[in-house]
Amino acid sequence: MSRFSVLYLLIFSFIPFRNYGQSGDSKALLDSRKSVHIGTTTTIKSELTGLPLVEPHVSAHPYNNNHLLVAAMVVTDINNPYQSCRLSSFVSLDGGTIWKETVHDMWGYDPWTAILSNGETVMSWLGTPQSFKHQFPLQIFNSADGGITWEKDFQTIIGDGHGHDGTKVVAQGNEFYCTTVRFNNAMGADVVLLRKEGSGSFEEVAKIDGKGKRLNFCEPVILTDGTVVVPASDFQKKIWVQLYNHTTGNLSDPYNFSLQPGGAKGYMRLVADVNPNSNFKDRVYFVRALGAGSNYSGIWMNFSADGGKVWSKDKRVDLFEHSVGSKAMVPSAAVNKNGVIGISWVDSQNESNQKGIDVYFTVSLDGGLSFQRPVRVTEQSTDPKTKGNGDVANKFPGGGHYLGITTKVDGSFQLVWSDSRSGIFELQTCNITVE
């Protein structure tokens, strides 16, 4: 997250926010079944010992159930976290038990990864080599073997004005698509869509013009016919998508669907069901945590059953049984091969004083109409405010502005998050199966 978005969030964190409670028809329907089974948690150790690791993203190889790739930020100065993060990536070839780290001499923010079925891999990053320079070009790293080794050369996209904020990469078939926010000379920000075929380079194919406003964004999704659903939002005001036609190169008019976009409690997330045999093929889900400042309003979702044109109403999906107040933040979402959508997030539901945080997970088996009770993933609550974390606990209270989730070939979900069970933010991962 760049210094521009940091200032933006600080400004908006003091704006009063309407509290949307769990009442009336604002809640999703409750599925009383218990289909979720939590696996064993494994710590992903870094050779950069004694430094907090935050903001992980995880990708799974489309055909290899044991091949996982994680990228994360390593904070090298706990008193100055926004100006001291470097990039590390980790690969597991045994399903998430043993990990091999690559330490990259890149300094900045927002790692994201994606893997094609042939092993072609992209990792995106905002920042500069050798040191942090307050510059935010988009850096694209390439690997031909799923992140085991990385090519020496990388693509640098400078952009206009003052660089970029945020990177999101998705992959399908032989294509990668990336969305990013690009600042213009008037300090507004546009949402930019970039495309890369196989081992080629990314090229800009579409832009959502902010018209002087500072737009926000989340990852695009690629539908089964190649249509790309591109999200954008006017921060805390409205959210919409536009459809990119990969054949004509045209971007549709906006399809607006909510006045509750979120963004102050972690990145918004967009995912799609692209299993051609699913009952919910090409259903698109938009997930976010609502709230701002000291207000927390839970995890909310909309879905579109027609590829992004018509959307459901806002529905709250963190259907806890008790009445402890929400501290929900940094949600993640993914859809498995069976059409099950899984949503994870960080919350403080397990302790009455709500100082300790945990990771929670819920699923919908019917395309987002109903959700099961949230299941606690972490076996112990952890307080991020430790000596070892320093100011990192204030800048990344949930372990990052986003956390990692993906689905594997067997239909299971792989979660990656950062918590402070050792007294310092470390990466944790576990596998979750759904009956």
C-alpha positions, 0 to 999 in steps of 0.5 A: 500500500503506497503512501498515497493510499495510506493517507487516504485511509487515514483521512477516511478512517475518521468519517462516521460510518453507518453500522449495518447490524445483523437484523432483518433481511440484511443477513444471508440465510443460515445453513445449519450444516457443519461441513468445514474441517480445519487441518493442522497449522504450519508456520512458514519460516523465513531466513530473515529471522526476527522480522515481521512478515505480513500481507501474504498472497497464495496461489496453487498450481492448477494441476498439481495439488502439492504445488503452492506459491506464497509471496509476502512483505518482510518488515525490516524496521518495525518503527517505520513499516511503510518505508521498510518492506522487502519482498520474499516468496515461498514455494511448497511442493508437498502441499504446504509443510516444507517451504523454500524461500527466495529473498528478493532485493525489492522494496515496496508493497503489495505482492500478488501471484498467479500460476498457469497450468503449464507453470508460467507464473507471475508475481507483481510488486510495487516498488524499487530494487535495492532500497525504498525510494518512495517510487511505485512502478509496477514490477512484474517477475516471471517464473517458468516453474511455478515460482521455484526459480525466477527469471533474472529479467523483470518488467517495469511499468512506470505509468503516469504521474506518481506511479501505482497503488495495489496489484492484483493478478489472475490467470486462466488458460494462457492469459494473465490479467492484472489490475492496478490503480494508476495515479495521474498528474492531477492526483486522481487515480484510474483503474488500469487493466493489463494483459499478458499472454503466456511468457510475453509482457503485460500491455495495457488493454483498458482503463476506467477513468477516475475523472479526477477522483481517486478510484479503488479496485480489487482483483478482476475475474476471467469468466469461462468465455474469456470475458474479464470482469473489472471492478472499481469503486469510489471509496466508501460511496459505490462499487461497480464492475465493467466487462472487458471483451477480450475479442473486441477490446471493448470495455462495457458501461458500468454495472453499479450494484452497491453503495457499501463498497468497503475498503477501510478494513482490508482490501475488497475481493472479487472471485468467480466460479469458473468450473464449467460443470458447476451449477453456478458457472460464471457466478461472480462474488464481491466480498468485503469488510464494512466499517471505518475507524473504530466502527466494524460492521462485519463481512458482506457479500453480493453475487451476480448470476449472469457474469456481472450485469445483475447483482443480489442485494448486500448480505451479511455473511459472518453469522456468529451465534453469539452477540460479541461485537464485530471486529471483522477485517481483511476478508479473503474469498475463493471458489473451489471446483465444486462451486463452494465459495469459502470466505476467511477473515480476521476477527476478535470473537474468542475473547471477551476483551476482544484484544486477541484476534483469530482467523475465521472461515465460512462456506456457502454450498448454494451459490451464496444464498446461505452460509454456515456458522463461522469456524475458528481456524486458529487454535489460539488467539493472538494479540498483535500489539507486541514488542517484536511487532512495534508499529507494525501492529498499528499499520497491519493489525490483521496481519496485512491489508489482505491475506491469502486464500486459494483452492487446490485441485482436490477442492480443498482450500489453502489459507495463509495468514500472519499472526503473532503467536511467537510474539512477532508476525509470522506466516501461517498456513493450513488446509481446509476441506469441505464435505 
